[in-house]
Amino acid sequence: MATSLNNDSTDAWKAYEKHAFRLAFVYFILQSVPLDWKYYRHLFSVNWLNPTFADFFNISRYTPQFFRQATSADYWGLNTLLDWLVVLIIAAVISLVWYFLENRQRNRPNYRDLYYLLRVILRYRLALGVIAYGLIKFFPLQSPYPSLSNFNTDYGDLSAWKIFSLTLGVAPSFEAVLGGLEILAGLLLLYRGTTAIGAFIVIIFHGNAFLSNLAYEGGEAIYALYLVHIAVFLFLHDAKRIVDLFSLNKPAQPDRYKPAYTQPWQRQLKTGLKSAFILVFVFVFGYKTYAASKTQPYHYPVTPGLSGAQGLYDVSEFSRNGQVHPYSKRDTLRWQDVVFEEWATLSVKTVAKVKPWLGGVEVIHRNDKDRLYELSGTTSRHYYHYSIDSAAQTLRLENKNPNYSDDQFELHYDRPDAHTIRLSGIDARGDSLRVVLHRLDKKYLYEEAQKGGRRGGLIL
């Protein structure tokens, strides 16, 4: 179909090319133009006088959905191939209606103009998607540095996707390079002459992201494929010319089609819309993402935790219902160790396996207890969001794992010295607990190696 589009007249199109175009036109419009009322509800709920980078990212993340998967997403669920099938069926019906209506009319639409319009919509939709993901990588937010609890979780107790993400998180420079490549691809898509280059980069980059999500059991496989299939459609426009020129050493004619602007305001509107897109979704979005990277990674809570308590704690004493539980690798009731994060999260390691919350979907949450990255893919630690009543010296704990939503209880704490915390109270099962925690001065090999590298030496 790409070759025939270079002809000057729509009449030069073959019948099957027109059928294919009508189907493709309706299908990609349904895929790329938001038609879900919930999307606009969110769009108009944004404070556009002071938007956050999360507002921009959630806007960029739209895909049509008919089957909402179970997810913790704030605005829409996880896209599935069933949604694509529904879109394709709707597009097939509409394209058939279009065909019958067109045969009854004398004035038929100019397919070349429609094809140009479709490419413009898809170019900007794809640019928005890849720039959004590029920015949260360029200012390393998508895969943050591991938390203290992550450092104290055995490798075998982490899911494949969590290991993948943590591995990227300890290499922020590499993450920034990946983000820069995505941003470059997005910028190239904004101009017709460089669209093929930008689309080719997206095919390679997000094709790899699609395969990585499949291999490591991530949650972004379908969205990565969504971006890839738009990029493939855009690339096909120039594919034959590229193959002829670079592979077959044949002459290739450029696409000389240009839309006809009969009024000056039409060209001005085009320039204004492109300038507004670049201003809002590149510069403003970029600045907001940069500002967020300097405050706190969005995957982790921001509410401060118990003052001066951050660290890894050995459970030196543990009793349940008055019965002392000595340290044991087989006791599923006893706590093994406890981590107090810098923020209001407390994690408890146990021998009993935890039903993991499998993350991998890129969602930016406003509420601390909804930020599940730190616990996703973990099978040996319970993560509790807690609130502090400093007057009564109590901690109100809520298990952040949605699989344990009923695990909520309150513990009294006291701190006889700077390295000891004593906890007592009734847990969610109604059992009385008494726990004595002693902070460990643990060194972490990766961080020590980083310090050694900055001094120019090695730590063995």
N, C-alpha and C positions, 0 to 999 in steps of 0.2 A: 504494500500500500504506500510506503514511503516514496517509491519512485513516481508513482502516478500523481502524487501531490505536487510535483514540480511542474505539471502541465498547467497551462494558462486557464483552462476551462474545466468547470465541474463536469461538463458533458463527457470529458475524456475519461472519467472514472468508469470502471466496469461495475456491473450490477452487484457482484459479490463484494466489491470494495465499499460500495455505499452501504450495504447491509452491515458489513463489519464495522464501518465507521459509526453508524447510528448506534449500534450496540456499545461500542467503546465509548462514545461520547456520553451517553446516558450513564453507563456504569461508572466512569471516572468522575463525573459530576456528582453522582450520589456518594462516591467514596470520599471526595475531597471538600465538598461544600457542606458545612454544618446544617443539618435539617432537624436536629434534635432540640426540642424546646429546653431541655435541661442545660444544654450548652449555653443558650442565650440567657437563661436564668443566672448562671454563673458569670457570664460576660457582663451583665448589667449590675451584678452585685459587687463588682470590683470598684474600689476607690481609685478612679483614674487620676485623681489629683496626687495620689501617692501610692502607686501600685507596687507590689512586691515582685521579686523575680519568680516566686511561686505562681503568681497570677498569670504571668506571661507563659510560663512553662505549661501550666494546665490548659491554657488556651491552645497551645501548639500541639497538644497530645490527643486532639479529637480524632475519633474514628466512629463510623456509624455502628450502632449496636442494637441487636434485637434479642440476644440471649445474654443476659448479664451473668457473668461468672461470679462465684463467691470471691470477693476481694475486699481489701480495706480501702479502696480508692474513695476519695471524697466526692467526686463528681460523676464518674462513670466507671463501669467495671472493665474487666479484661476482655479484649477483643478476641474472637474466635473465628475459625474458618467457616463456621455455620453462618455468621453474619455476612461474610463475603458471598456465600451461596444465595442468601436472601436478596442481597443487592443485585446479584447477577440475574436472578429470576425477575425481579422488578424491572431491571434494565431491559431484559428481553421482551417483556410485555409492552413497555413504553415504546421501544424501538419498532415493534410491530404496528402499534397504533400510529406512530410517526409515518411509517411506510404507506399505510393505507390512506392516511390523510394527505400525504404528499402527492399520491397518484391522482387525487381528485382536484388538485390545485394547479393552476397554470404557472404562478410565480413560485418557483422552488427556491429553497435556501441555497446560498453560496457555501458549498462544503469547505472550500479553502478558507474562508473567513471563520467558519465554525471550528475548523481544525486549528487555526491560529489561536482562537479564543481558548480552546481546550488546553493547548500547550502553555499558554500564559497562566491559566489557573493552576495547572499541575506544577509548573516551574515554581510558582510562589508557595504553593502548598508544601512541596518537597523542601524548598529552601527554608521555610519556617521550621519544619520538623528537624532537619539536620543541624541548623544553627542553634536551636534550643538545646539539643543534646551536646553539641559542640561546646557551648558556653559552660555547661555544668561540668564538663571535663577540663576545659582550658583553665578554669578557676577550680582546682580539683575538689569537687563536691560530690560527684556521682559515686565514687568509691573513696570514702574517707579513710583516714588513718585508723588502724584498729583500736578499739577501746581496751581498757585495762582487763575487762572480762574476757575479751577475745584473746588477748595474750595469755590468759590463764585457762584456755580451753584446749583440750587435746585435739590434735589434727584430725584424728579419726572421729571426733564428735561434731565435726562441722560438715555441712552439706557441700556438694561439689561447687555449687554456685557461690556459696559464701567464701570458700577458699579462693575461687577465681577473683571475687571482688576484693577480698583482703589483700591478695597478691598485687592487684593493681593499686590499692590504697597505699601501700608502702613505697610506691614509685610515682610520686606526684608529678615529677618532671615528664615521665613517659605518658602519664595520663593527660597532661597539658598538651603534649605533641599530638596525641590522638584527637583531642578537642580542636586544636588548631587546624588539623586536616579537615574535620567536619565543617568548621566555619568557612574554610576556603571553598569547599565544595558548594556550600550554600550560597556564597557570594557569586561564584561562577554561574550558578543557575539563574541569577537575576538578569543576565544579559544573554540575548539570543545567540550571539556569536560564540559564547563559551559554554552554552548549555550542555553540549555533548560531553565536554571534559568534566563538568561538574557531575553529570549523571553517571559517567563511567566511574568516577571516584566513589559515588554513593553505592553503585552496584558492588564494587570490590569491598568497600568498608563495611557496609551494612549486610552484605552477603556473608561476610565473616562473622558479623555480630549474630546473624540468624543461626549459623552453624554452631557458634559458641554457646548460644542459648540452648540449642538442642543437646549439645554434648555435655554441658554442665548443668542442665535442668533448670535453666533460668526462666523467667516469666515474660521476657520481651521478644520471644521468637516471632510471634505473629505480627507485632508492630514493626519489627525489623524487616520482615517480609513485605509488609505493607509499603514501606518506604522503597524497598528494592523494586517492587513491581511497577511503581510509578516511574522510577528512574529508568527501568528497562523500556517502558513505553516512550519516554522522552528520547532515549538514546537511539531507538530504532529509526527515528526520523533521519539521522545522519549516518546510520550504520553502513548502508550500502556504499555511500560516498567514501567513507573511511576505509572500507575493505578494498574498494577499487583503487584508491590512491596509494595506500600503504602496503597492501598485500599483493594486489594483482598488477600494480604499476600501470593502471589505466587512468585516463583523464577523468576527472570528476567535476561536474558542474555545481557551483554553489547554489543554495536556495535563494533566489532573488525576490521571493515574494515579500511584499511590504503592505501593511494595511493602508487603505486610503483614508486620510483625514481631510474631510471636506471643510471643516470649520477649525479656526485657530484654537478654540477652547478645548477641542478634543485632544490635540497634542499637549496642551497645557495640563489637562486633567491627567493624562497618562504620566507626564513627568512629575506632577504633584503626588499621585498615588505611589509611584515608585520611591520618591524621596521620603514620603511619610512612612512607608514600610521600612526603609533602611534606618530612618531616624528612630522609630519606635522599637523594632525588633532586632536591631543590631546595636545601636548606641545606647538607648535607654535600658533595654533588656541586659545588654552587656555590663553597663554600669551597676545595675541592681544586683546582678550575679556577683560581680567583683566585690561589692559592698557586703553581700551576704557571706562571701568566703572569708572576709576579715573578722567576722563576728563569731559565727558558729556553724559547723556543718549541719545542713538541714536534716540529716539522718538521725542525729543525736538530740536528746532533749536539751533545753536551755535553762530550765529551772535549777538553781544551785542546790547541791546536795547538803548533807550535814556538814557543818563547818569543820575543816581540818580532819575529816574522816577518810578522805580518799586514800585507797590502798587495798592491798591483798591481806586478808586476815585468816590466820589459822584458827580453827575451832578447837580451843584447848579443853573446853568442858561443854558437854551437851547432855541434857536430861529431858525426857518426855514423860509427862504424868508422874513426875517424881522419881522415875527410874533412870539411872545414869547409863548412858550409852558410850562405852569406851571407843576409841578410834578403831575402825574396822573397814576393810575394803569390801565387805559383804553386807554391811548393815544398810538397808535401803531407807531407813527412817532417819539416820544420822546425817547431819550436814558435814560435808568434807572441808569446804572452805567458803569464805564470803568475800565478795568484792564490793566496796563502796566506790562508785564512780564520782567524778567531779560534779556531775549533775545528779538529779534526784533519782538515781537508779541503784538498786542493791541487787546483786546476783548471788545465788546460792548454788553451789555444786553439790550434787548428790550422786550416789551409786545408781539409784533407780533411773532408768532412761526416761527422758522427757519427750513427749510427743511434740515434734518440732513444728514451728510455724514456718512454712516454706515461702520465703519472700522472692525477690528477684524482679518485682514489678516496680517501675520507677514512679513513685507517688510522693508528693510533697505535702506533708501534713502540718496543720497549724498547732494541734494539741500535742503536748509532750508524750502522753500515754499512748497516742496513736502512732508514734514513731518507733517502728518495730525492727529497724535494720539491725540494731545491736543484738537482738535475740533470734533473728531469723536464721534458720538452718542449724540451730544448736540443739543437741540431744542430751546434754549433761548438766545444764544450768537452768534454774528458774530465775527469771528477771522480774523484779518488782519495782514498779513506780511507787514512790512514797511521798507523803506530805508530812511536814514536821509541826508538831505542837511543842514549841520550846518551853512554854510555861509548865505544861504537864509532863514534859520530857517523854513524849510518845511519838511513835512513827506509825502512820496509817499506810499499810502496804496493800497494793493491788497487783496481782500477777498480770504482766503485760501480754502474755501469750493468750491469744483468743481461745485456744483449746482449754484454758484453765481460768475462764472468766469468773468462776465462783470462788477462786482462791483469794480471799480478801480477809485481812485480820489486822490487829493492832498490837504493837509491842511497846513496852516501856523500856527506856534505855537510860543508862548512866555511864559515866566515863571517869573511872577512878584515876586514870592517868592518860597521857597523850597517846599511848599505844594500845589501850585496852577499852573495849566496849562491852558492856553487859546488857543482854536483852532478856526480857521475860514477858510472858503474856499467854494468850490463848490463840491457837492457830485456827484456820478455817474449818478444820475437822473437829474442833472442840477440845483438842488436846492442849494441856499446859506445857509451855516450853520455858527452859532456862538455858541460855547460851552465853558462853564467855568467849570473846574474840580477842586475839592478840595479833597486832599488825606485824607483818614480816617485812624486813628490809630486803626485798628481792630485786636482783638485777636482771635485766632482760637482754639476752644476747644480741638481738637486732639493734636495740638502742645503744648498747655499749659499742657495737661494731661501727655504728654511725658516728659516735663520738671519736672513736679511734681513727676513722677515715678522715674526719675533719682535722685531726692533729697530724695526719700524714703517717699514722702507724697502723698496725693490725693488732686485733685482740684475738687470741687463740683460746 
